[in-house]
Amino acid sequence: MKPAPFAYHDPTTIGEAVALLAQHENARPLAGGQSLVPMMNFRYATPDHLVDLNGVEALRGLEVGARISFGAMTRQRDVEFSGDLAQACPILIDALRHVGHRQTRNRGTIGGSLCHLDPAAETPAMMMLHDAVLTAQSAEGSRELAMGDFALGFMTSALEPGELLTRISFEPWAKTHGWGFEEYARRHGDFAIASAGVLLTLDARGAVSRLAMVIGGLAPAPARLSDFEAQAVGAAPDDDFIKAAAHAASSVEAMDDAHVSAAYRQHLASILSARALRRALAHARERSLQHA
């Protein structure tokens, strides 16, 4: 298959890019092209205008400090090999290594994956886990969106026509935090059937002082276990606690598809969340000793 005819635009600034999106109907921005180009080849997506963002230098870059910040065109491979990020946010590195293959990550971008919003994608789940703030810009100005408000449904974001995602940022967790990410796919590099991500910190007594959990691949968008997170504060992270977390994960509403049933996805969510939580506890205990 070949894409339907389209006009190609090659802006070099954010202003030029948003002006083109405002000027032309049925225009789509092109980031890494790892999702949009195949969709165009199958004519699942048929934009009349393609606005290539690869020449917009202002959309690149990674900053690690009081906040972790990504330009929307930052390559997944650059994030994967960031030493500063490996210290501040190791779970993101672990999750990105499940994204396709090396060639995919060489071209794929953080912003492109977020805007595509595939239910199985790792990047939206990680940004949901970290309560990321997304900056969108249009010809009228810019606005910020919480990641929890960004995902509206199946592959549908809260971006308005003519808006461009420009930056993503979130606060890093404490240096003593633990993390765990688990994913199940039919083979490495395939779309995830289910995934689970966990962040936590422990207090001086070894009880949970903060917890965040996200389940990916089940619902049209990544799901935070907000109720369980709130109840977990002060709890002893024993076997009963892990079983309760697994039960909460299995309660996330799931989708059926041609590959697996909703019940199987929920079963995987239970297993993967327990594994991720155990891994996070081990990291938290190790890091607490290192920073004692």
C-alpha positions in Angstrom: 0.0 0.0 0.0 1.0 3.6 -0.6 -0.3 6.7 1.2 -2.9 8.9 -0.3 -1.6 12.2 -1.9 -0.6 14.9 0.6 1.3 18.2 0.6 4.6 18.2 2.6 5.6 21.1 4.8 9.1 21.5 6.5 9.0 24.2 9.2 12.0 25.1 11.3 10.3 26.8 14.2 7.4 26.1 16.5 5.7 29.2 15.3 5.9 28.1 11.7 4.6 24.6 12.6 1.5 25.8 14.5 0.8 28.4 11.7 0.8 25.6 9.2 -1.5 23.5 11.4 -3.9 26.5 11.7 -3.8 27.3 8.0 -4.5 23.9 6.5 -7.4 21.7 7.2 -6.8 18.0 7.7 -3.1 18.6 8.6 -1.1 16.2 10.7 2.3 16.8 12.4 5.0 14.2 11.7 7.3 13.3 14.6 9.3 10.0 14.4 6.9 8.5 11.9 6.9 5.1 13.5 3.1 5.0 13.9 1.8 7.6 11.5 3.7 6.5 8.4 2.4 2.9 8.5 -1.1 4.2 9.2 -0.8 6.4 6.1 0.5 3.5 4.0 -2.5 1.4 5.0 -4.7 4.6 4.4 -6.0 4.3 8.0 -4.8 8.0 8.2 -5.2 10.2 5.2 -4.0 13.7 6.0 -4.0 16.3 3.2 -1.1 18.1 4.7 1.9 16.7 6.5 3.8 19.1 8.8 7.3 17.6 9.4 8.6 18.5 12.9 12.1 17.0 12.4 13.6 20.4 11.5 12.2 22.2 14.6 15.2 22.2 16.9 13.3 23.9 19.8 11.2 20.8 20.2 14.3 18.7 21.1 16.1 18.3 24.4 16.0 16.6 27.8 16.5 18.4 31.1 17.0 16.7 34.5 16.7 18.9 37.6 14.0 20.1 39.9 11.7 18.9 37.1 12.4 16.4 34.4 11.5 17.9 31.1 11.4 16.6 27.5 10.9 18.5 24.3 8.2 16.6 22.3 10.7 15.7 19.6 13.2 14.1 21.9 14.1 10.7 20.6 13.3 7.6 22.7 16.8 6.4 22.2 18.3 9.6 23.6 16.1 9.2 26.7 17.0 5.5 27.0 20.8 6.3 27.2 20.6 9.4 29.5 22.8 8.8 32.5 21.2 11.6 34.5 17.7 10.2 33.8 18.9 6.7 34.8 19.6 8.1 38.2 16.5 10.3 38.6 13.9 8.2 36.8 15.1 4.7 36.2 11.6 3.2 35.6 11.3 5.2 32.4 14.5 3.7 31.1 13.2 0.2 31.9 9.9 0.9 30.2 11.4 2.3 27.0 13.5 -0.8 26.5 10.2 -2.6 25.8 9.3 -0.1 23.0 9.6 -1.9 19.7 13.3 -2.4 18.8 16.4 -0.3 18.6 15.5 0.9 15.1 12.1 2.0 16.4 13.5 3.9 19.3 16.1 5.6 17.1 13.3 7.5 15.3 10.4 7.3 17.7 9.8 10.4 19.9 8.4 11.0 23.4 5.8 13.4 22.1 4.8 11.3 19.1 4.0 8.3 21.3 2.0 10.4 23.7 -0.1 11.9 20.9 -0.7 8.5 19.3 -2.0 7.2 22.6 -1.9 3.5 21.8 -3.5 1.7 24.8 -0.5 -0.7 24.9 2.2 2.1 24.6 4.7 2.4 27.4 5.3 6.2 27.3 1.7 7.3 28.0 1.7 4.8 31.0 4.9 6.3 32.3 3.6 9.9 32.0 0.4 8.9 33.7 2.4 7.3 36.5 4.4 10.5 37.1 1.4 12.9 36.8 3.2 14.6 33.9 2.2 18.1 32.7 2.0 18.6 28.9 2.4 21.9 27.2 0.4 22.5 24.0 0.8 25.4 21.6 -1.4 26.8 18.9 -1.5 30.0 16.9 -3.5 31.6 19.7 -1.0 30.7 22.5 -0.1 27.9 24.8 -1.8 25.9 27.6 -0.9 23.1 30.0 -2.7 19.9 30.4 -2.4 17.2 33.1 -1.7 13.8 31.7 -4.8 12.5 33.5 -6.9 14.9 31.4 -4.9 14.4 28.2 -6.1 10.9 27.4 -9.8 11.1 26.4 -10.3 7.6 25.0 -9.0 5.1 22.5 -6.1 6.8 20.6 -7.8 10.2 21.3 -6.1 13.0 23.0 -7.3 16.4 24.4 -5.4 18.4 21.8 -7.6 20.8 19.9 -7.3 21.2 16.1 -4.3 23.3 15.3 -2.6 22.5 18.7 0.9 21.0 18.9 2.4 19.2 21.9 5.7 20.9 22.6 6.9 19.8 26.0 6.4 17.2 28.8 7.5 17.6 32.4 7.1 16.1 35.8 8.7 16.2 39.3 11.2 13.4 40.0 10.6 11.2 43.0 12.9 11.1 46.0 16.3 9.5 45.6 15.3 6.7 47.9 12.2 5.7 45.8 11.8 2.2 44.5 10.5 1.4 41.0 9.3 -1.7 39.1 8.0 -2.1 35.6 6.7 -5.4 34.1 5.2 -6.1 30.7 3.8 -9.1 28.9 3.8 -9.3 25.1 3.7 -12.3 22.8 7.4 -11.6 21.9 9.8 -8.8 22.7 9.0 -5.7 20.7 5.4 -6.6 20.1 2.5 -4.5 21.5 2.0 -5.1 25.2 -1.0 -7.2 26.2 -0.7 -5.8 29.7 1.9 -3.9 31.7 2.3 -2.6 35.2 4.4 0.2 36.7 5.0 1.0 40.3 6.8 3.8 42.2 7.0 3.9 46.0 8.8 5.3 49.0 9.1 3.9 52.5 9.3 5.7 55.8 11.8 5.1 58.6 9.7 2.1 59.9 9.6 0.5 56.4 6.0 1.3 55.9 4.7 2.8 52.6 4.8 6.6 52.6 3.9 7.2 49.0 2.7 4.9 46.2 1.8 5.3 42.5 0.7 2.4 40.3 -0.4 2.3 36.7 -1.8 -0.5 34.5 -1.4 -0.3 30.8 -2.9 -2.3 27.9 -6.2 -3.1 29.6 -8.3 0.0 29.0 -8.4 2.5 26.2 -5.9 4.6 28.2 -3.4 3.8 31.1 -5.2 3.4 34.4 -3.9 4.7 37.8 -4.9 2.8 40.9 -5.7 6.0 42.7 -8.0 4.5 45.4 -5.5 1.8 46.3 -2.6 4.3 46.3 -4.4 6.5 48.9 -5.2 3.6 51.1 -1.7 2.3 50.9 0.0 5.1 52.9 1.2 3.8 56.2 0.6 0.2 55.3 3.2 -2.5 55.9 4.3 -3.9 52.5 3.8 -7.5 53.3 2.4 -10.4 51.3 -1.2 -9.3 52.1 -0.4 -5.9 50.9 0.9 -7.2 47.6 -2.2 -9.5 47.2 -4.4 -6.4 47.7 -2.5 -4.5 45.1 -2.8 -7.3 42.6 -6.6 -7.5 43.3 -6.9 -3.8 42.7 -5.0 -4.1 39.4 -7.2 -7.0 38.2 -10.3 -4.9 38.9 -9.4 -2.4 36.1 -11.9 -2.6 33.3 -10.4 -4.4 30.3 -10.9 -4.8 26.6 -11.4 -7.9 24.5 -9.6 -8.1 21.1 -8.7 -10.7 18.5 -5.7 -12.0 20.6 -6.9 -12.3 24.2 -10.0 -11.8 26.4 -10.6 -9.1 28.9 -10.4 -11.6 31.7 -7.0 -12.8 30.6 -5.8 -9.1 30.5 -7.1 -8.7 34.1 -5.3 -11.9 35.1 -2.0 -10.6 33.6 -2.5 -7.2 35.4 -2.7 -9.0 38.7 0.5 -11.0 38.1 2.4 -8.1 36.6 1.5 -5.6 39.3 2.6 -8.0 42.1 5.9 -8.5 40.3 6.4 -4.8 39.8 5.5 -4.1 43.4 8.0 -6.6 44.7 10.7 -5.2 42.4 9.9 -1.7 43.6 10.1 -2.7 47.3 13.5 -4.3 46.7 14.8 -1.1 45.0 13.4 1.1 47.7 15.0 -0.9 50.5 18.3 -1.0 48.7 18.3 2.7 48.0 17.2 3.5 51.6 20.3 1.8 52.9 22.5 3.6 50.4 21.2 7.0 51.5 21.0 6.2 55.2 
